[in-house]
Amino acid sequence: MQGQIVFILWRESIEALLVVGILSSWLAERRAGPRARAFLWGGVAAGLALALGFAALILGLSNLLSAALRSALMTAMVFLAAGLILQMVVWMRAHGRSLKREMQAGLDSAAGQQRWGAVFLLAMIAVAREGSETVVFLYGTLAAAGGGSLTPVLAAMAAGLVAAAATYALLRLGSRLLPWRRFFRLSEVLLLLLGCALFTTGAGDLVAQGVLPFGPPLWSSAALLDDTGGIGGLIAALTGYRAQPDAVTLGAWLVYWAVVGLALHQQRRRGAALAAQTRT
């Protein structure tokens, strides 16, 4: 679980830092004054407040529910987290290359009229979006793990934030070892594997709740890689690997990767069609 939390905080924080970094660099290039930067950091603060409010809403709602409804909510959040991961990958594939150009084009128009509210809005939306997604991911991850002590969770969150700051610093320096495109491609693969882990856990929760049937293992690869501890447990938490999968687990793998393949195929088709329209 700690590995999942570190990765989630790392990846989500970098996306928020990317947008804030673009805005900050744009303001620096135009020698914007303190008022413009106040709008930027005000938007960051507002986004954090919205994300924290969303977290409080989810926690408050879960405390009001019965044990059965709370279990159903946790399972739903696990599936929602898996879906958001796929949506994030598809969105970044569609907009990642042109994100900076599109943002700056809109900002240039606003800057001509000294309308710094656009900076505030973009910063707020970016931080609130990534923060809210992080809340969903963390809730889903904790639900999948079944709770436990908060100390390792907080330590993992701190490690994820530190790793994100260090990675972002390397990316801003333009290190050849970690260019933007390679970073996003690698993180996309890791995100999709994490989504599979969450989706598989959600399917297992439905079996435990009696929604899906329980069945015997179809095979066992425990002799090669056991998923109950050590390296095998870490791989299972980050990828959805099961040493003794049943029919539901196998079906979850097939459904998840079929949806991933279809979503990425449709995104490539839309990208190709847009590129053809641009050339003409």
C-alpha positions in Angstrom: 0.0 0.0 0.0 2.8 2.4 0.9 4.3 2.0 -2.6 0.9 2.9 -4.2 0.6 6.0 -2.0 4.1 7.2 -2.8 3.5 6.8 -6.5 0.1 8.5 -6.5 1.4 11.5 -4.6 4.5 11.7 -6.8 2.6 11.6 -10.1 -0.3 13.8 -9.1 2.0 16.4 -7.5 4.1 16.6 -10.6 1.1 17.3 -12.8 0.0 20.2 -10.5 3.6 21.5 -10.3 3.8 21.4 -14.1 0.8 23.7 -14.6 1.9 26.0 -11.8 5.5 26.1 -13.2 4.1 27.0 -16.7 2.1 29.8 -15.2 5.0 31.1 -13.1 7.4 31.0 -16.0 4.9 32.8 -18.2 4.5 35.6 -15.6 8.3 35.9 -15.3 8.7 36.2 -19.1 6.3 39.1 -19.1 7.8 40.7 -16.0 4.4 40.6 -14.3 4.2 42.5 -11.0 3.4 41.3 -7.5 -0.3 41.6 -8.2 -0.2 39.0 -10.9 1.8 36.6 -8.7 -0.7 37.1 -5.9 -3.4 35.9 -8.3 -1.2 32.8 -9.1 -0.6 31.8 -5.5 -4.1 32.7 -4.5 -5.3 30.2 -7.1 -3.0 27.6 -5.7 -4.3 28.2 -2.2 -7.9 28.1 -3.4 -7.3 24.8 -5.2 -5.8 23.2 -2.1 -8.8 24.4 -0.1 -11.2 22.9 -2.6 -9.3 19.5 -2.5 -9.3 19.5 1.3 -13.0 20.3 1.4 -13.6 17.4 -1.0 -11.6 15.1 1.3 -13.6 16.3 4.3 -16.9 15.7 2.5 -15.9 12.1 1.6 -14.8 11.3 5.1 -17.8 12.9 6.6 -20.1 11.0 4.3 -18.5 7.7 5.0 -18.8 8.2 8.8 -22.6 8.7 8.4 -23.1 5.5 6.5 -23.8 2.1 7.8 -21.1 -0.6 7.7 -22.6 -2.2 4.5 -23.0 1.2 2.7 -19.5 2.2 3.8 -18.2 -1.0 2.3 -20.0 -0.3 -0.9 -18.7 3.3 -1.0 -15.1 2.1 -0.6 -15.6 -0.4 -3.4 -17.1 2.3 -5.6 -14.1 4.6 -4.8 -11.7 1.8 -5.8 -13.3 1.5 -9.2 -13.6 5.3 -9.6 -9.9 5.6 -8.8 -9.1 3.0 -11.5 -11.3 4.9 -14.0 -9.7 8.3 -13.2 -6.3 6.8 -13.8 -7.3 5.7 -17.3 -8.9 9.1 -18.0 -5.7 10.8 -16.9 -3.6 8.8 -19.2 -5.9 9.4 -22.2 -6.1 13.1 -21.4 -2.3 13.5 -21.1 -1.8 11.7 -24.3 -4.2 14.1 -26.1 -3.0 17.3 -24.5 0.4 16.7 -23.0 2.4 17.9 -26.0 0.4 21.1 -26.6 -0.5 21.9 -22.9 2.0 24.6 -22.5 1.3 26.2 -25.9 -2.5 26.1 -25.4 -2.2 27.6 -21.9 0.1 30.4 -23.0 -2.1 31.3 -26.0 -5.1 31.9 -23.7 -3.0 33.7 -21.2 -1.5 36.1 -23.7 -5.0 37.3 -24.6 -5.9 37.8 -20.9 -2.6 39.6 -20.2 -3.2 42.2 -22.8 -6.1 43.4 -20.8 -4.5 42.8 -17.4 -7.1 40.2 -16.6 -5.0 38.1 -14.1 -8.2 36.2 -13.1 -7.3 33.7 -15.8 -4.1 32.9 -13.9 -6.0 32.5 -10.7 -8.6 30.2 -12.4 -6.0 28.0 -14.1 -4.0 27.6 -11.0 -7.1 26.8 -8.9 -8.5 24.3 -11.4 -5.1 22.5 -11.8 -4.5 22.2 -8.1 -8.1 21.3 -7.2 -8.3 18.7 -10.0 -5.1 17.0 -9.1 -5.8 17.3 -5.3 -9.3 15.9 -5.7 -8.0 13.0 -7.8 -5.4 12.3 -5.2 -8.1 12.2 -2.5 -10.0 9.6 -4.6 -6.9 7.6 -5.3 -5.8 7.6 -1.6 -9.3 6.7 -0.4 -9.5 3.9 -2.9 -6.0 2.7 -2.0 -6.7 2.8 1.8 -10.1 1.1 1.2 -8.4 -1.7 -0.9 -5.8 -2.2 1.9 -8.5 -2.4 4.6 -7.2 0.5 6.8 -4.5 0.2 9.4 -2.1 2.6 11.1 -1.9 6.2 9.8 1.8 6.5 10.5 3.1 4.6 7.5 0.5 6.3 5.3 1.6 9.8 6.4 5.3 8.8 5.8 4.4 7.5 2.4 2.6 10.7 1.5 5.6 12.8 2.7 7.9 10.6 0.6 5.7 11.0 -2.5 5.7 14.8 -2.1 9.5 14.9 -1.7 10.0 12.6 -4.7 7.7 14.8 -6.8 9.6 18.0 -5.9 13.0 16.3 -6.7 11.7 14.9 -10.0 10.2 18.3 -11.0 13.5 20.0 -10.2 15.3 17.5 -12.5 12.8 18.0 -15.3 13.1 21.8 -15.0 16.9 21.5 -15.3 16.3 19.6 -18.6 18.3 16.6 -17.6 19.0 14.3 -20.5 18.4 11.3 -18.2 14.8 12.4 -17.6 13.2 14.3 -20.5 9.6 15.2 -20.2 8.4 12.8 -22.9 10.2 9.8 -21.5 8.9 10.7 -18.0 5.3 10.9 -19.1 5.5 7.7 -21.1 7.0 5.7 -18.2 4.6 7.1 -15.7 1.7 6.3 -18.1 2.7 2.6 -18.0 3.0 2.6 -14.2 -0.3 4.4 -13.9 -2.1 1.8 -16.0 -0.6 -1.0 -14.0 -1.7 0.7 -10.8 -5.2 1.1 -12.3 -5.2 -2.7 -13.0 -4.3 -3.3 -9.3 -7.2 -1.1 -8.1 -9.6 -2.7 -10.6 -8.6 -6.2 -9.5 -9.0 -5.3 -5.9 -12.4 -3.8 -6.6 -13.5 -7.1 -8.3 -12.2 -9.0 -5.2 -14.3 -6.7 -2.9 -17.4 -7.6 -5.0 -16.6 -11.3 -4.5 -16.3 -10.7 -0.7 -19.6 -8.8 -0.7 -21.3 -11.7 -2.5 -22.0 -9.6 -5.6 -19.7 -11.8 -7.8 -19.3 -15.5 -7.3 -16.4 -17.1 -5.4 -14.4 -19.7 -7.3 -11.3 -21.8 -6.9 -7.9 -20.7 -8.2 -7.4 -21.4 -11.9 -3.6 -21.9 -11.4 -0.8 -21.1 -9.0 2.4 -19.3 -9.7 3.3 -18.9 -6.1 6.4 -21.0 -6.5 7.7 -18.5 -9.0 6.5 -15.3 -7.3 4.4 -15.3 -4.2 2.1 -12.3 -3.8 1.8 -12.4 0.0 4.9 -10.5 0.9 8.3 -9.1 -0.1 8.8 -8.3 -3.8 5.8 -10.3 -4.9 3.6 -8.3 -2.5 4.9 -5.0 -3.8 4.4 -6.1 -7.4 0.9 -7.3 -6.6 0.1 -3.9 -5.0 1.4 -1.9 -8.0 0.2 -4.1 -10.9 -2.7 -6.3 -9.8 -0.7 -9.5 -10.0 -2.2 -12.5 -8.2 -0.3 -15.8 -7.7 -3.6 -17.8 -7.5 -6.2 -16.0 -9.6 -9.8 -17.2 -9.8 -12.2 -16.7 -12.7 -13.3 -13.3 -11.4 -9.7 -12.1 -11.2 -8.9 -13.3 -14.6 -12.1 -11.7 -15.9 -11.1 -8.4 -14.2 -7.7 -8.4 -15.9 -9.3 -9.1 -19.3 -12.0 -6.4 -18.9 -9.6 -3.8 -17.7 -7.0 -4.2 -20.4 -9.6 -4.5 -23.1 -11.1 -1.1 -21.9 -7.5 0.4 -21.8 -6.8 -0.9 -25.3 -10.0 0.5 -26.7 -9.6 3.9 -25.0 -6.0 4.3 -26.2 -7.0 3.2 -29.7 -9.8 5.8 -29.9 -7.5 8.5 -28.6 -5.0 7.7 -31.3 -7.7 7.8 -33.9 -8.9 11.2 -32.7 -5.3 12.5 -32.6 -4.7 11.3 -36.2 -7.9 12.8 -37.4 -7.1 16.2 -35.7 -3.6 16.1 -37.2 -5.0 15.5 -40.7 -7.4 18.4 -40.3 -4.5 20.6 -39.2 -2.5 19.7 -42.2 -5.3 20.5 -44.6 
